[in-house]
Amino acid sequence: MAFFKRNDIGRLYVIKIVLPDDTVVHKIGMCHSNRATDRMMEILKSWFISFRFVPYAELKLDMQCQNALVIEKYIHSVLRPVSFEPNHKVQGHTEMFVNINEARLLWFIKACENSSYSYMRAVNEKQALAVYKLLTI
């Protein structure tokens, strides 16, 4: 019996992280594990190793879907203007964003998964700005 891993199926997740100065950061990522909580624990461990504290964290979305990597890359490209990078490297530090409208972000990710598109089309700067305004505060 042969076992194989489908690279087009993964888990999209959104983790809300609240820092001691009340900065709210959203980590948007994807993984191939069965649960995004495992990934969240890896990220929190890296915060502890780098900063010697663990920020408050909440898993806001854990969704298995097709084309998770494509959706993740699309959202990262649109939200690039509000990216957040901590002073010290932590796991996933390039996939963190501030000033996000959480309800709209979760809705948008679910809408991307539920769409009939098998891929996310590249958007021009004007289209990206419209999506950016929708997803940010």
Sine and cosine of phi, psi and omega as CSV:
sin_phi,cos_phi,sin_psi,cos_psi,sin_omega,cos_omega
0.00,0.00,0.73,-0.68,-0.02,-1.00
-0.98,-0.21,0.65,-0.76,0.08,-1.00
-0.92,-0.39,0.61,-0.79,0.03,-1.00
-0.57,-0.82,0.31,-0.95,-0.03,-1.00
-0.91,-0.42,0.80,-0.60,0.04,-1.00
-0.99,0.11,0.88,-0.47,-0.03,-1.00
-0.98,0.21,-0.25,0.97,0.01,-1.00
-1.00,0.10,-0.20,0.98,0.01,-1.00
-0.95,-0.31,0.74,-0.67,0.01,-1.00
-0.41,-0.91,-0.15,-0.99,0.02,-1.00
-0.89,-0.45,0.82,-0.58,0.17,-0.99
-1.00,-0.01,0.66,-0.75,0.04,-1.00
-0.63,-0.78,0.45,-0.89,0.11,-0.99
-0.78,-0.63,0.82,-0.57,0.05,-1.00
-0.91,-0.42,0.81,-0.58,0.08,-1.00
-1.00,-0.03,0.83,-0.55,-0.01,-1.00
-0.88,-0.48,0.79,-0.62,0.05,-1.00
-0.93,-0.37,0.87,-0.50,-0.03,-1.00
-1.00,0.09,0.27,-0.96,-0.04,-1.00
-0.84,0.54,-0.47,0.88,0.03,-1.00
-1.00,0.03,0.29,0.96,0.01,-1.00
0.94,0.35,0.25,0.97,0.12,-0.99
-0.95,0.32,0.77,-0.63,0.02,-1.00
-0.98,-0.19,0.84,-0.54,-0.02,-1.00
-0.88,-0.48,0.69,-0.73,0.08,-1.00
-0.93,-0.35,0.83,-0.56,0.07,-1.00
-0.99,-0.11,0.88,-0.47,-0.02,-1.00
-0.92,-0.39,0.87,-0.48,-0.06,-1.00
-0.49,-0.87,-0.08,-1.00,0.07,-1.00
-0.60,-0.80,0.44,-0.90,0.03,-1.00
-0.53,-0.85,0.20,-0.98,0.02,-1.00
-0.95,-0.30,0.07,1.00,0.00,-1.00
-0.97,0.24,0.15,-0.99,-0.03,-1.00
-0.97,0.24,-0.36,0.93,-0.03,-1.00
-0.65,-0.76,0.71,-0.70,0.05,-1.00
-0.96,0.29,-0.28,0.96,0.03,-1.00
-0.89,0.45,-0.55,0.83,0.06,-1.00
-0.88,0.48,-0.69,0.72,0.03,-1.00
-0.91,0.41,-0.65,0.76,0.02,-1.00
-0.87,0.50,-0.66,0.75,0.01,-1.00
-0.91,0.41,-0.60,0.80,0.07,-1.00
-0.89,0.46,-0.67,0.74,0.00,-1.00
-0.91,0.41,-0.71,0.71,0.00,-1.00
-0.90,0.43,-0.59,0.80,0.06,-1.00
-0.88,0.47,-0.66,0.75,0.00,-1.00
-0.92,0.39,-0.54,0.84,0.11,-0.99
-0.89,0.46,-0.68,0.73,-0.01,-1.00
-0.90,0.43,-0.68,0.73,-0.01,-1.00
-0.90,0.44,-0.65,0.76,-0.05,-1.00
-0.98,0.18,-0.63,0.78,-0.15,-0.99
-0.90,-0.44,-0.17,0.99,-0.06,-1.00
0.90,0.44,0.53,0.85,0.19,-0.98
-0.44,-0.90,0.34,-0.94,0.04,-1.00
-0.90,-0.44,0.88,-0.47,0.01,-1.00
-0.95,0.31,0.34,-0.94,0.11,-0.99
-0.90,0.44,0.73,-0.68,-0.02,-1.00
-0.65,-0.76,0.59,-0.81,-0.01,-1.00
-0.68,-0.74,0.78,-0.63,0.06,-1.00
-0.99,0.15,0.93,-0.35,-0.07,-1.00
-1.00,-0.05,-0.44,0.90,0.00,-1.00
-0.52,-0.85,0.73,-0.69,0.09,-1.00
-0.63,-0.78,0.99,-0.14,-0.18,-0.98
-0.74,-0.67,0.85,-0.52,0.11,-0.99
-0.98,0.20,0.70,-0.71,-0.01,-1.00
-0.37,-0.93,0.24,-0.97,0.11,-0.99
-1.00,0.10,0.46,-0.89,0.04,-1.00
0.85,0.53,0.59,0.81,-0.02,-1.00
-0.86,0.51,-0.66,0.75,-0.03,-1.00
-0.91,0.42,-0.63,0.78,0.00,-1.00
-0.91,0.41,-0.71,0.71,0.01,-1.00
-0.90,0.43,-0.68,0.73,0.01,-1.00
-0.86,0.50,-0.74,0.67,-0.01,-1.00
-0.89,0.46,-0.63,0.78,0.01,-1.00
-0.88,0.47,-0.75,0.67,-0.02,-1.00
-0.91,0.42,-0.65,0.76,0.04,-1.00
-0.87,0.49,-0.66,0.75,-0.02,-1.00
-0.92,0.40,-0.62,0.78,0.00,-1.00
-0.94,0.34,-0.62,0.79,-0.07,-1.00
-1.00,-0.01,0.11,0.99,-0.03,-1.00
-0.76,0.65,-0.62,0.79,-0.01,-1.00
-0.89,0.46,-0.36,0.93,0.00,-1.00
-0.91,-0.41,0.49,0.87,0.02,-1.00
-0.94,0.35,0.48,-0.88,-0.03,-1.00
-0.81,-0.59,0.74,-0.67,0.06,-1.00
-0.78,-0.63,0.87,-0.50,0.00,-1.00
-0.90,0.44,0.29,-0.96,0.00,-1.00
-0.88,0.48,-0.57,0.83,0.04,-1.00
-0.90,-0.44,0.51,-0.86,0.00,-1.00
-0.92,0.38,0.71,-0.70,0.15,-0.99
-0.75,-0.66,0.28,-0.96,0.01,-1.00
-0.88,0.47,0.71,-0.70,0.03,-1.00
0.98,0.21,0.29,0.96,-0.10,-0.99
-0.90,0.44,-0.32,0.95,0.02,-1.00
-1.00,-0.01,0.01,1.00,-0.06,-1.00
-0.87,-0.50,0.54,0.84,-0.04,-1.00
-0.90,-0.43,0.60,-0.80,-0.10,-1.00
-0.64,-0.77,0.50,-0.86,0.04,-1.00
-0.89,-0.46,0.20,-0.98,0.04,-1.00
0.86,0.51,0.68,0.73,-0.03,-1.00
-0.99,-0.17,0.68,-0.73,0.18,-0.98
-0.99,0.11,0.98,-0.20,-0.15,-0.99
-0.86,0.50,-0.71,0.70,-0.04,-1.00
-0.87,0.48,-0.68,0.73,0.01,-1.00
-0.93,0.36,-0.62,0.79,0.03,-1.00
-0.87,0.49,-0.74,0.67,-0.01,-1.00
-0.89,0.46,-0.67,0.74,0.03,-1.00
-0.88,0.47,-0.70,0.72,-0.04,-1.00
-0.90,0.44,-0.68,0.73,0.01,-1.00
-0.89,0.46,-0.69,0.73,0.03,-1.00
-0.90,0.43,-0.61,0.79,0.02,-1.00
-0.92,0.40,-0.61,0.79,0.06,-1.00
-0.88,0.48,-0.68,0.74,0.00,-1.00
-0.93,0.37,-0.60,0.80,-0.06,-1.00
-0.99,0.14,-0.13,0.99,-0.03,-1.00
-0.95,0.32,0.29,-0.96,-0.01,-1.00
-1.00,0.07,0.04,1.00,0.00,-1.00
-0.97,0.23,0.69,-0.73,0.08,-1.00
-1.00,0.02,-0.13,0.99,0.06,-1.00
-0.48,-0.88,0.32,-0.95,0.05,-1.00
-0.99,-0.12,0.85,-0.53,0.00,-1.00
-0.93,0.36,0.56,-0.83,0.09,-1.00
-0.91,0.42,0.60,-0.80,-0.01,-1.00
-0.91,-0.41,0.49,-0.87,0.06,-1.00
-0.99,0.14,0.05,-1.00,-0.09,-1.00
-0.88,0.47,-0.62,0.78,-0.01,-1.00
-0.91,0.41,-0.69,0.72,0.03,-1.00
-0.92,0.40,-0.66,0.75,0.02,-1.00
-0.89,0.47,-0.61,0.79,0.01,-1.00
-0.90,0.43,-0.61,0.79,0.02,-1.00
-0.90,0.43,-0.70,0.71,0.02,-1.00
-0.92,0.38,-0.65,0.76,0.03,-1.00
-0.84,0.54,-0.72,0.69,0.00,-1.00
-0.91,0.43,-0.55,0.83,0.04,-1.00
-0.91,0.41,-0.62,0.78,-0.15,-0.99
-1.00,-0.05,-0.15,0.99,-0.04,-1.00
-0.94,-0.35,0.28,-0.96,-0.03,-1.00
-0.98,0.21,0.00,0.00,0.00,0.00
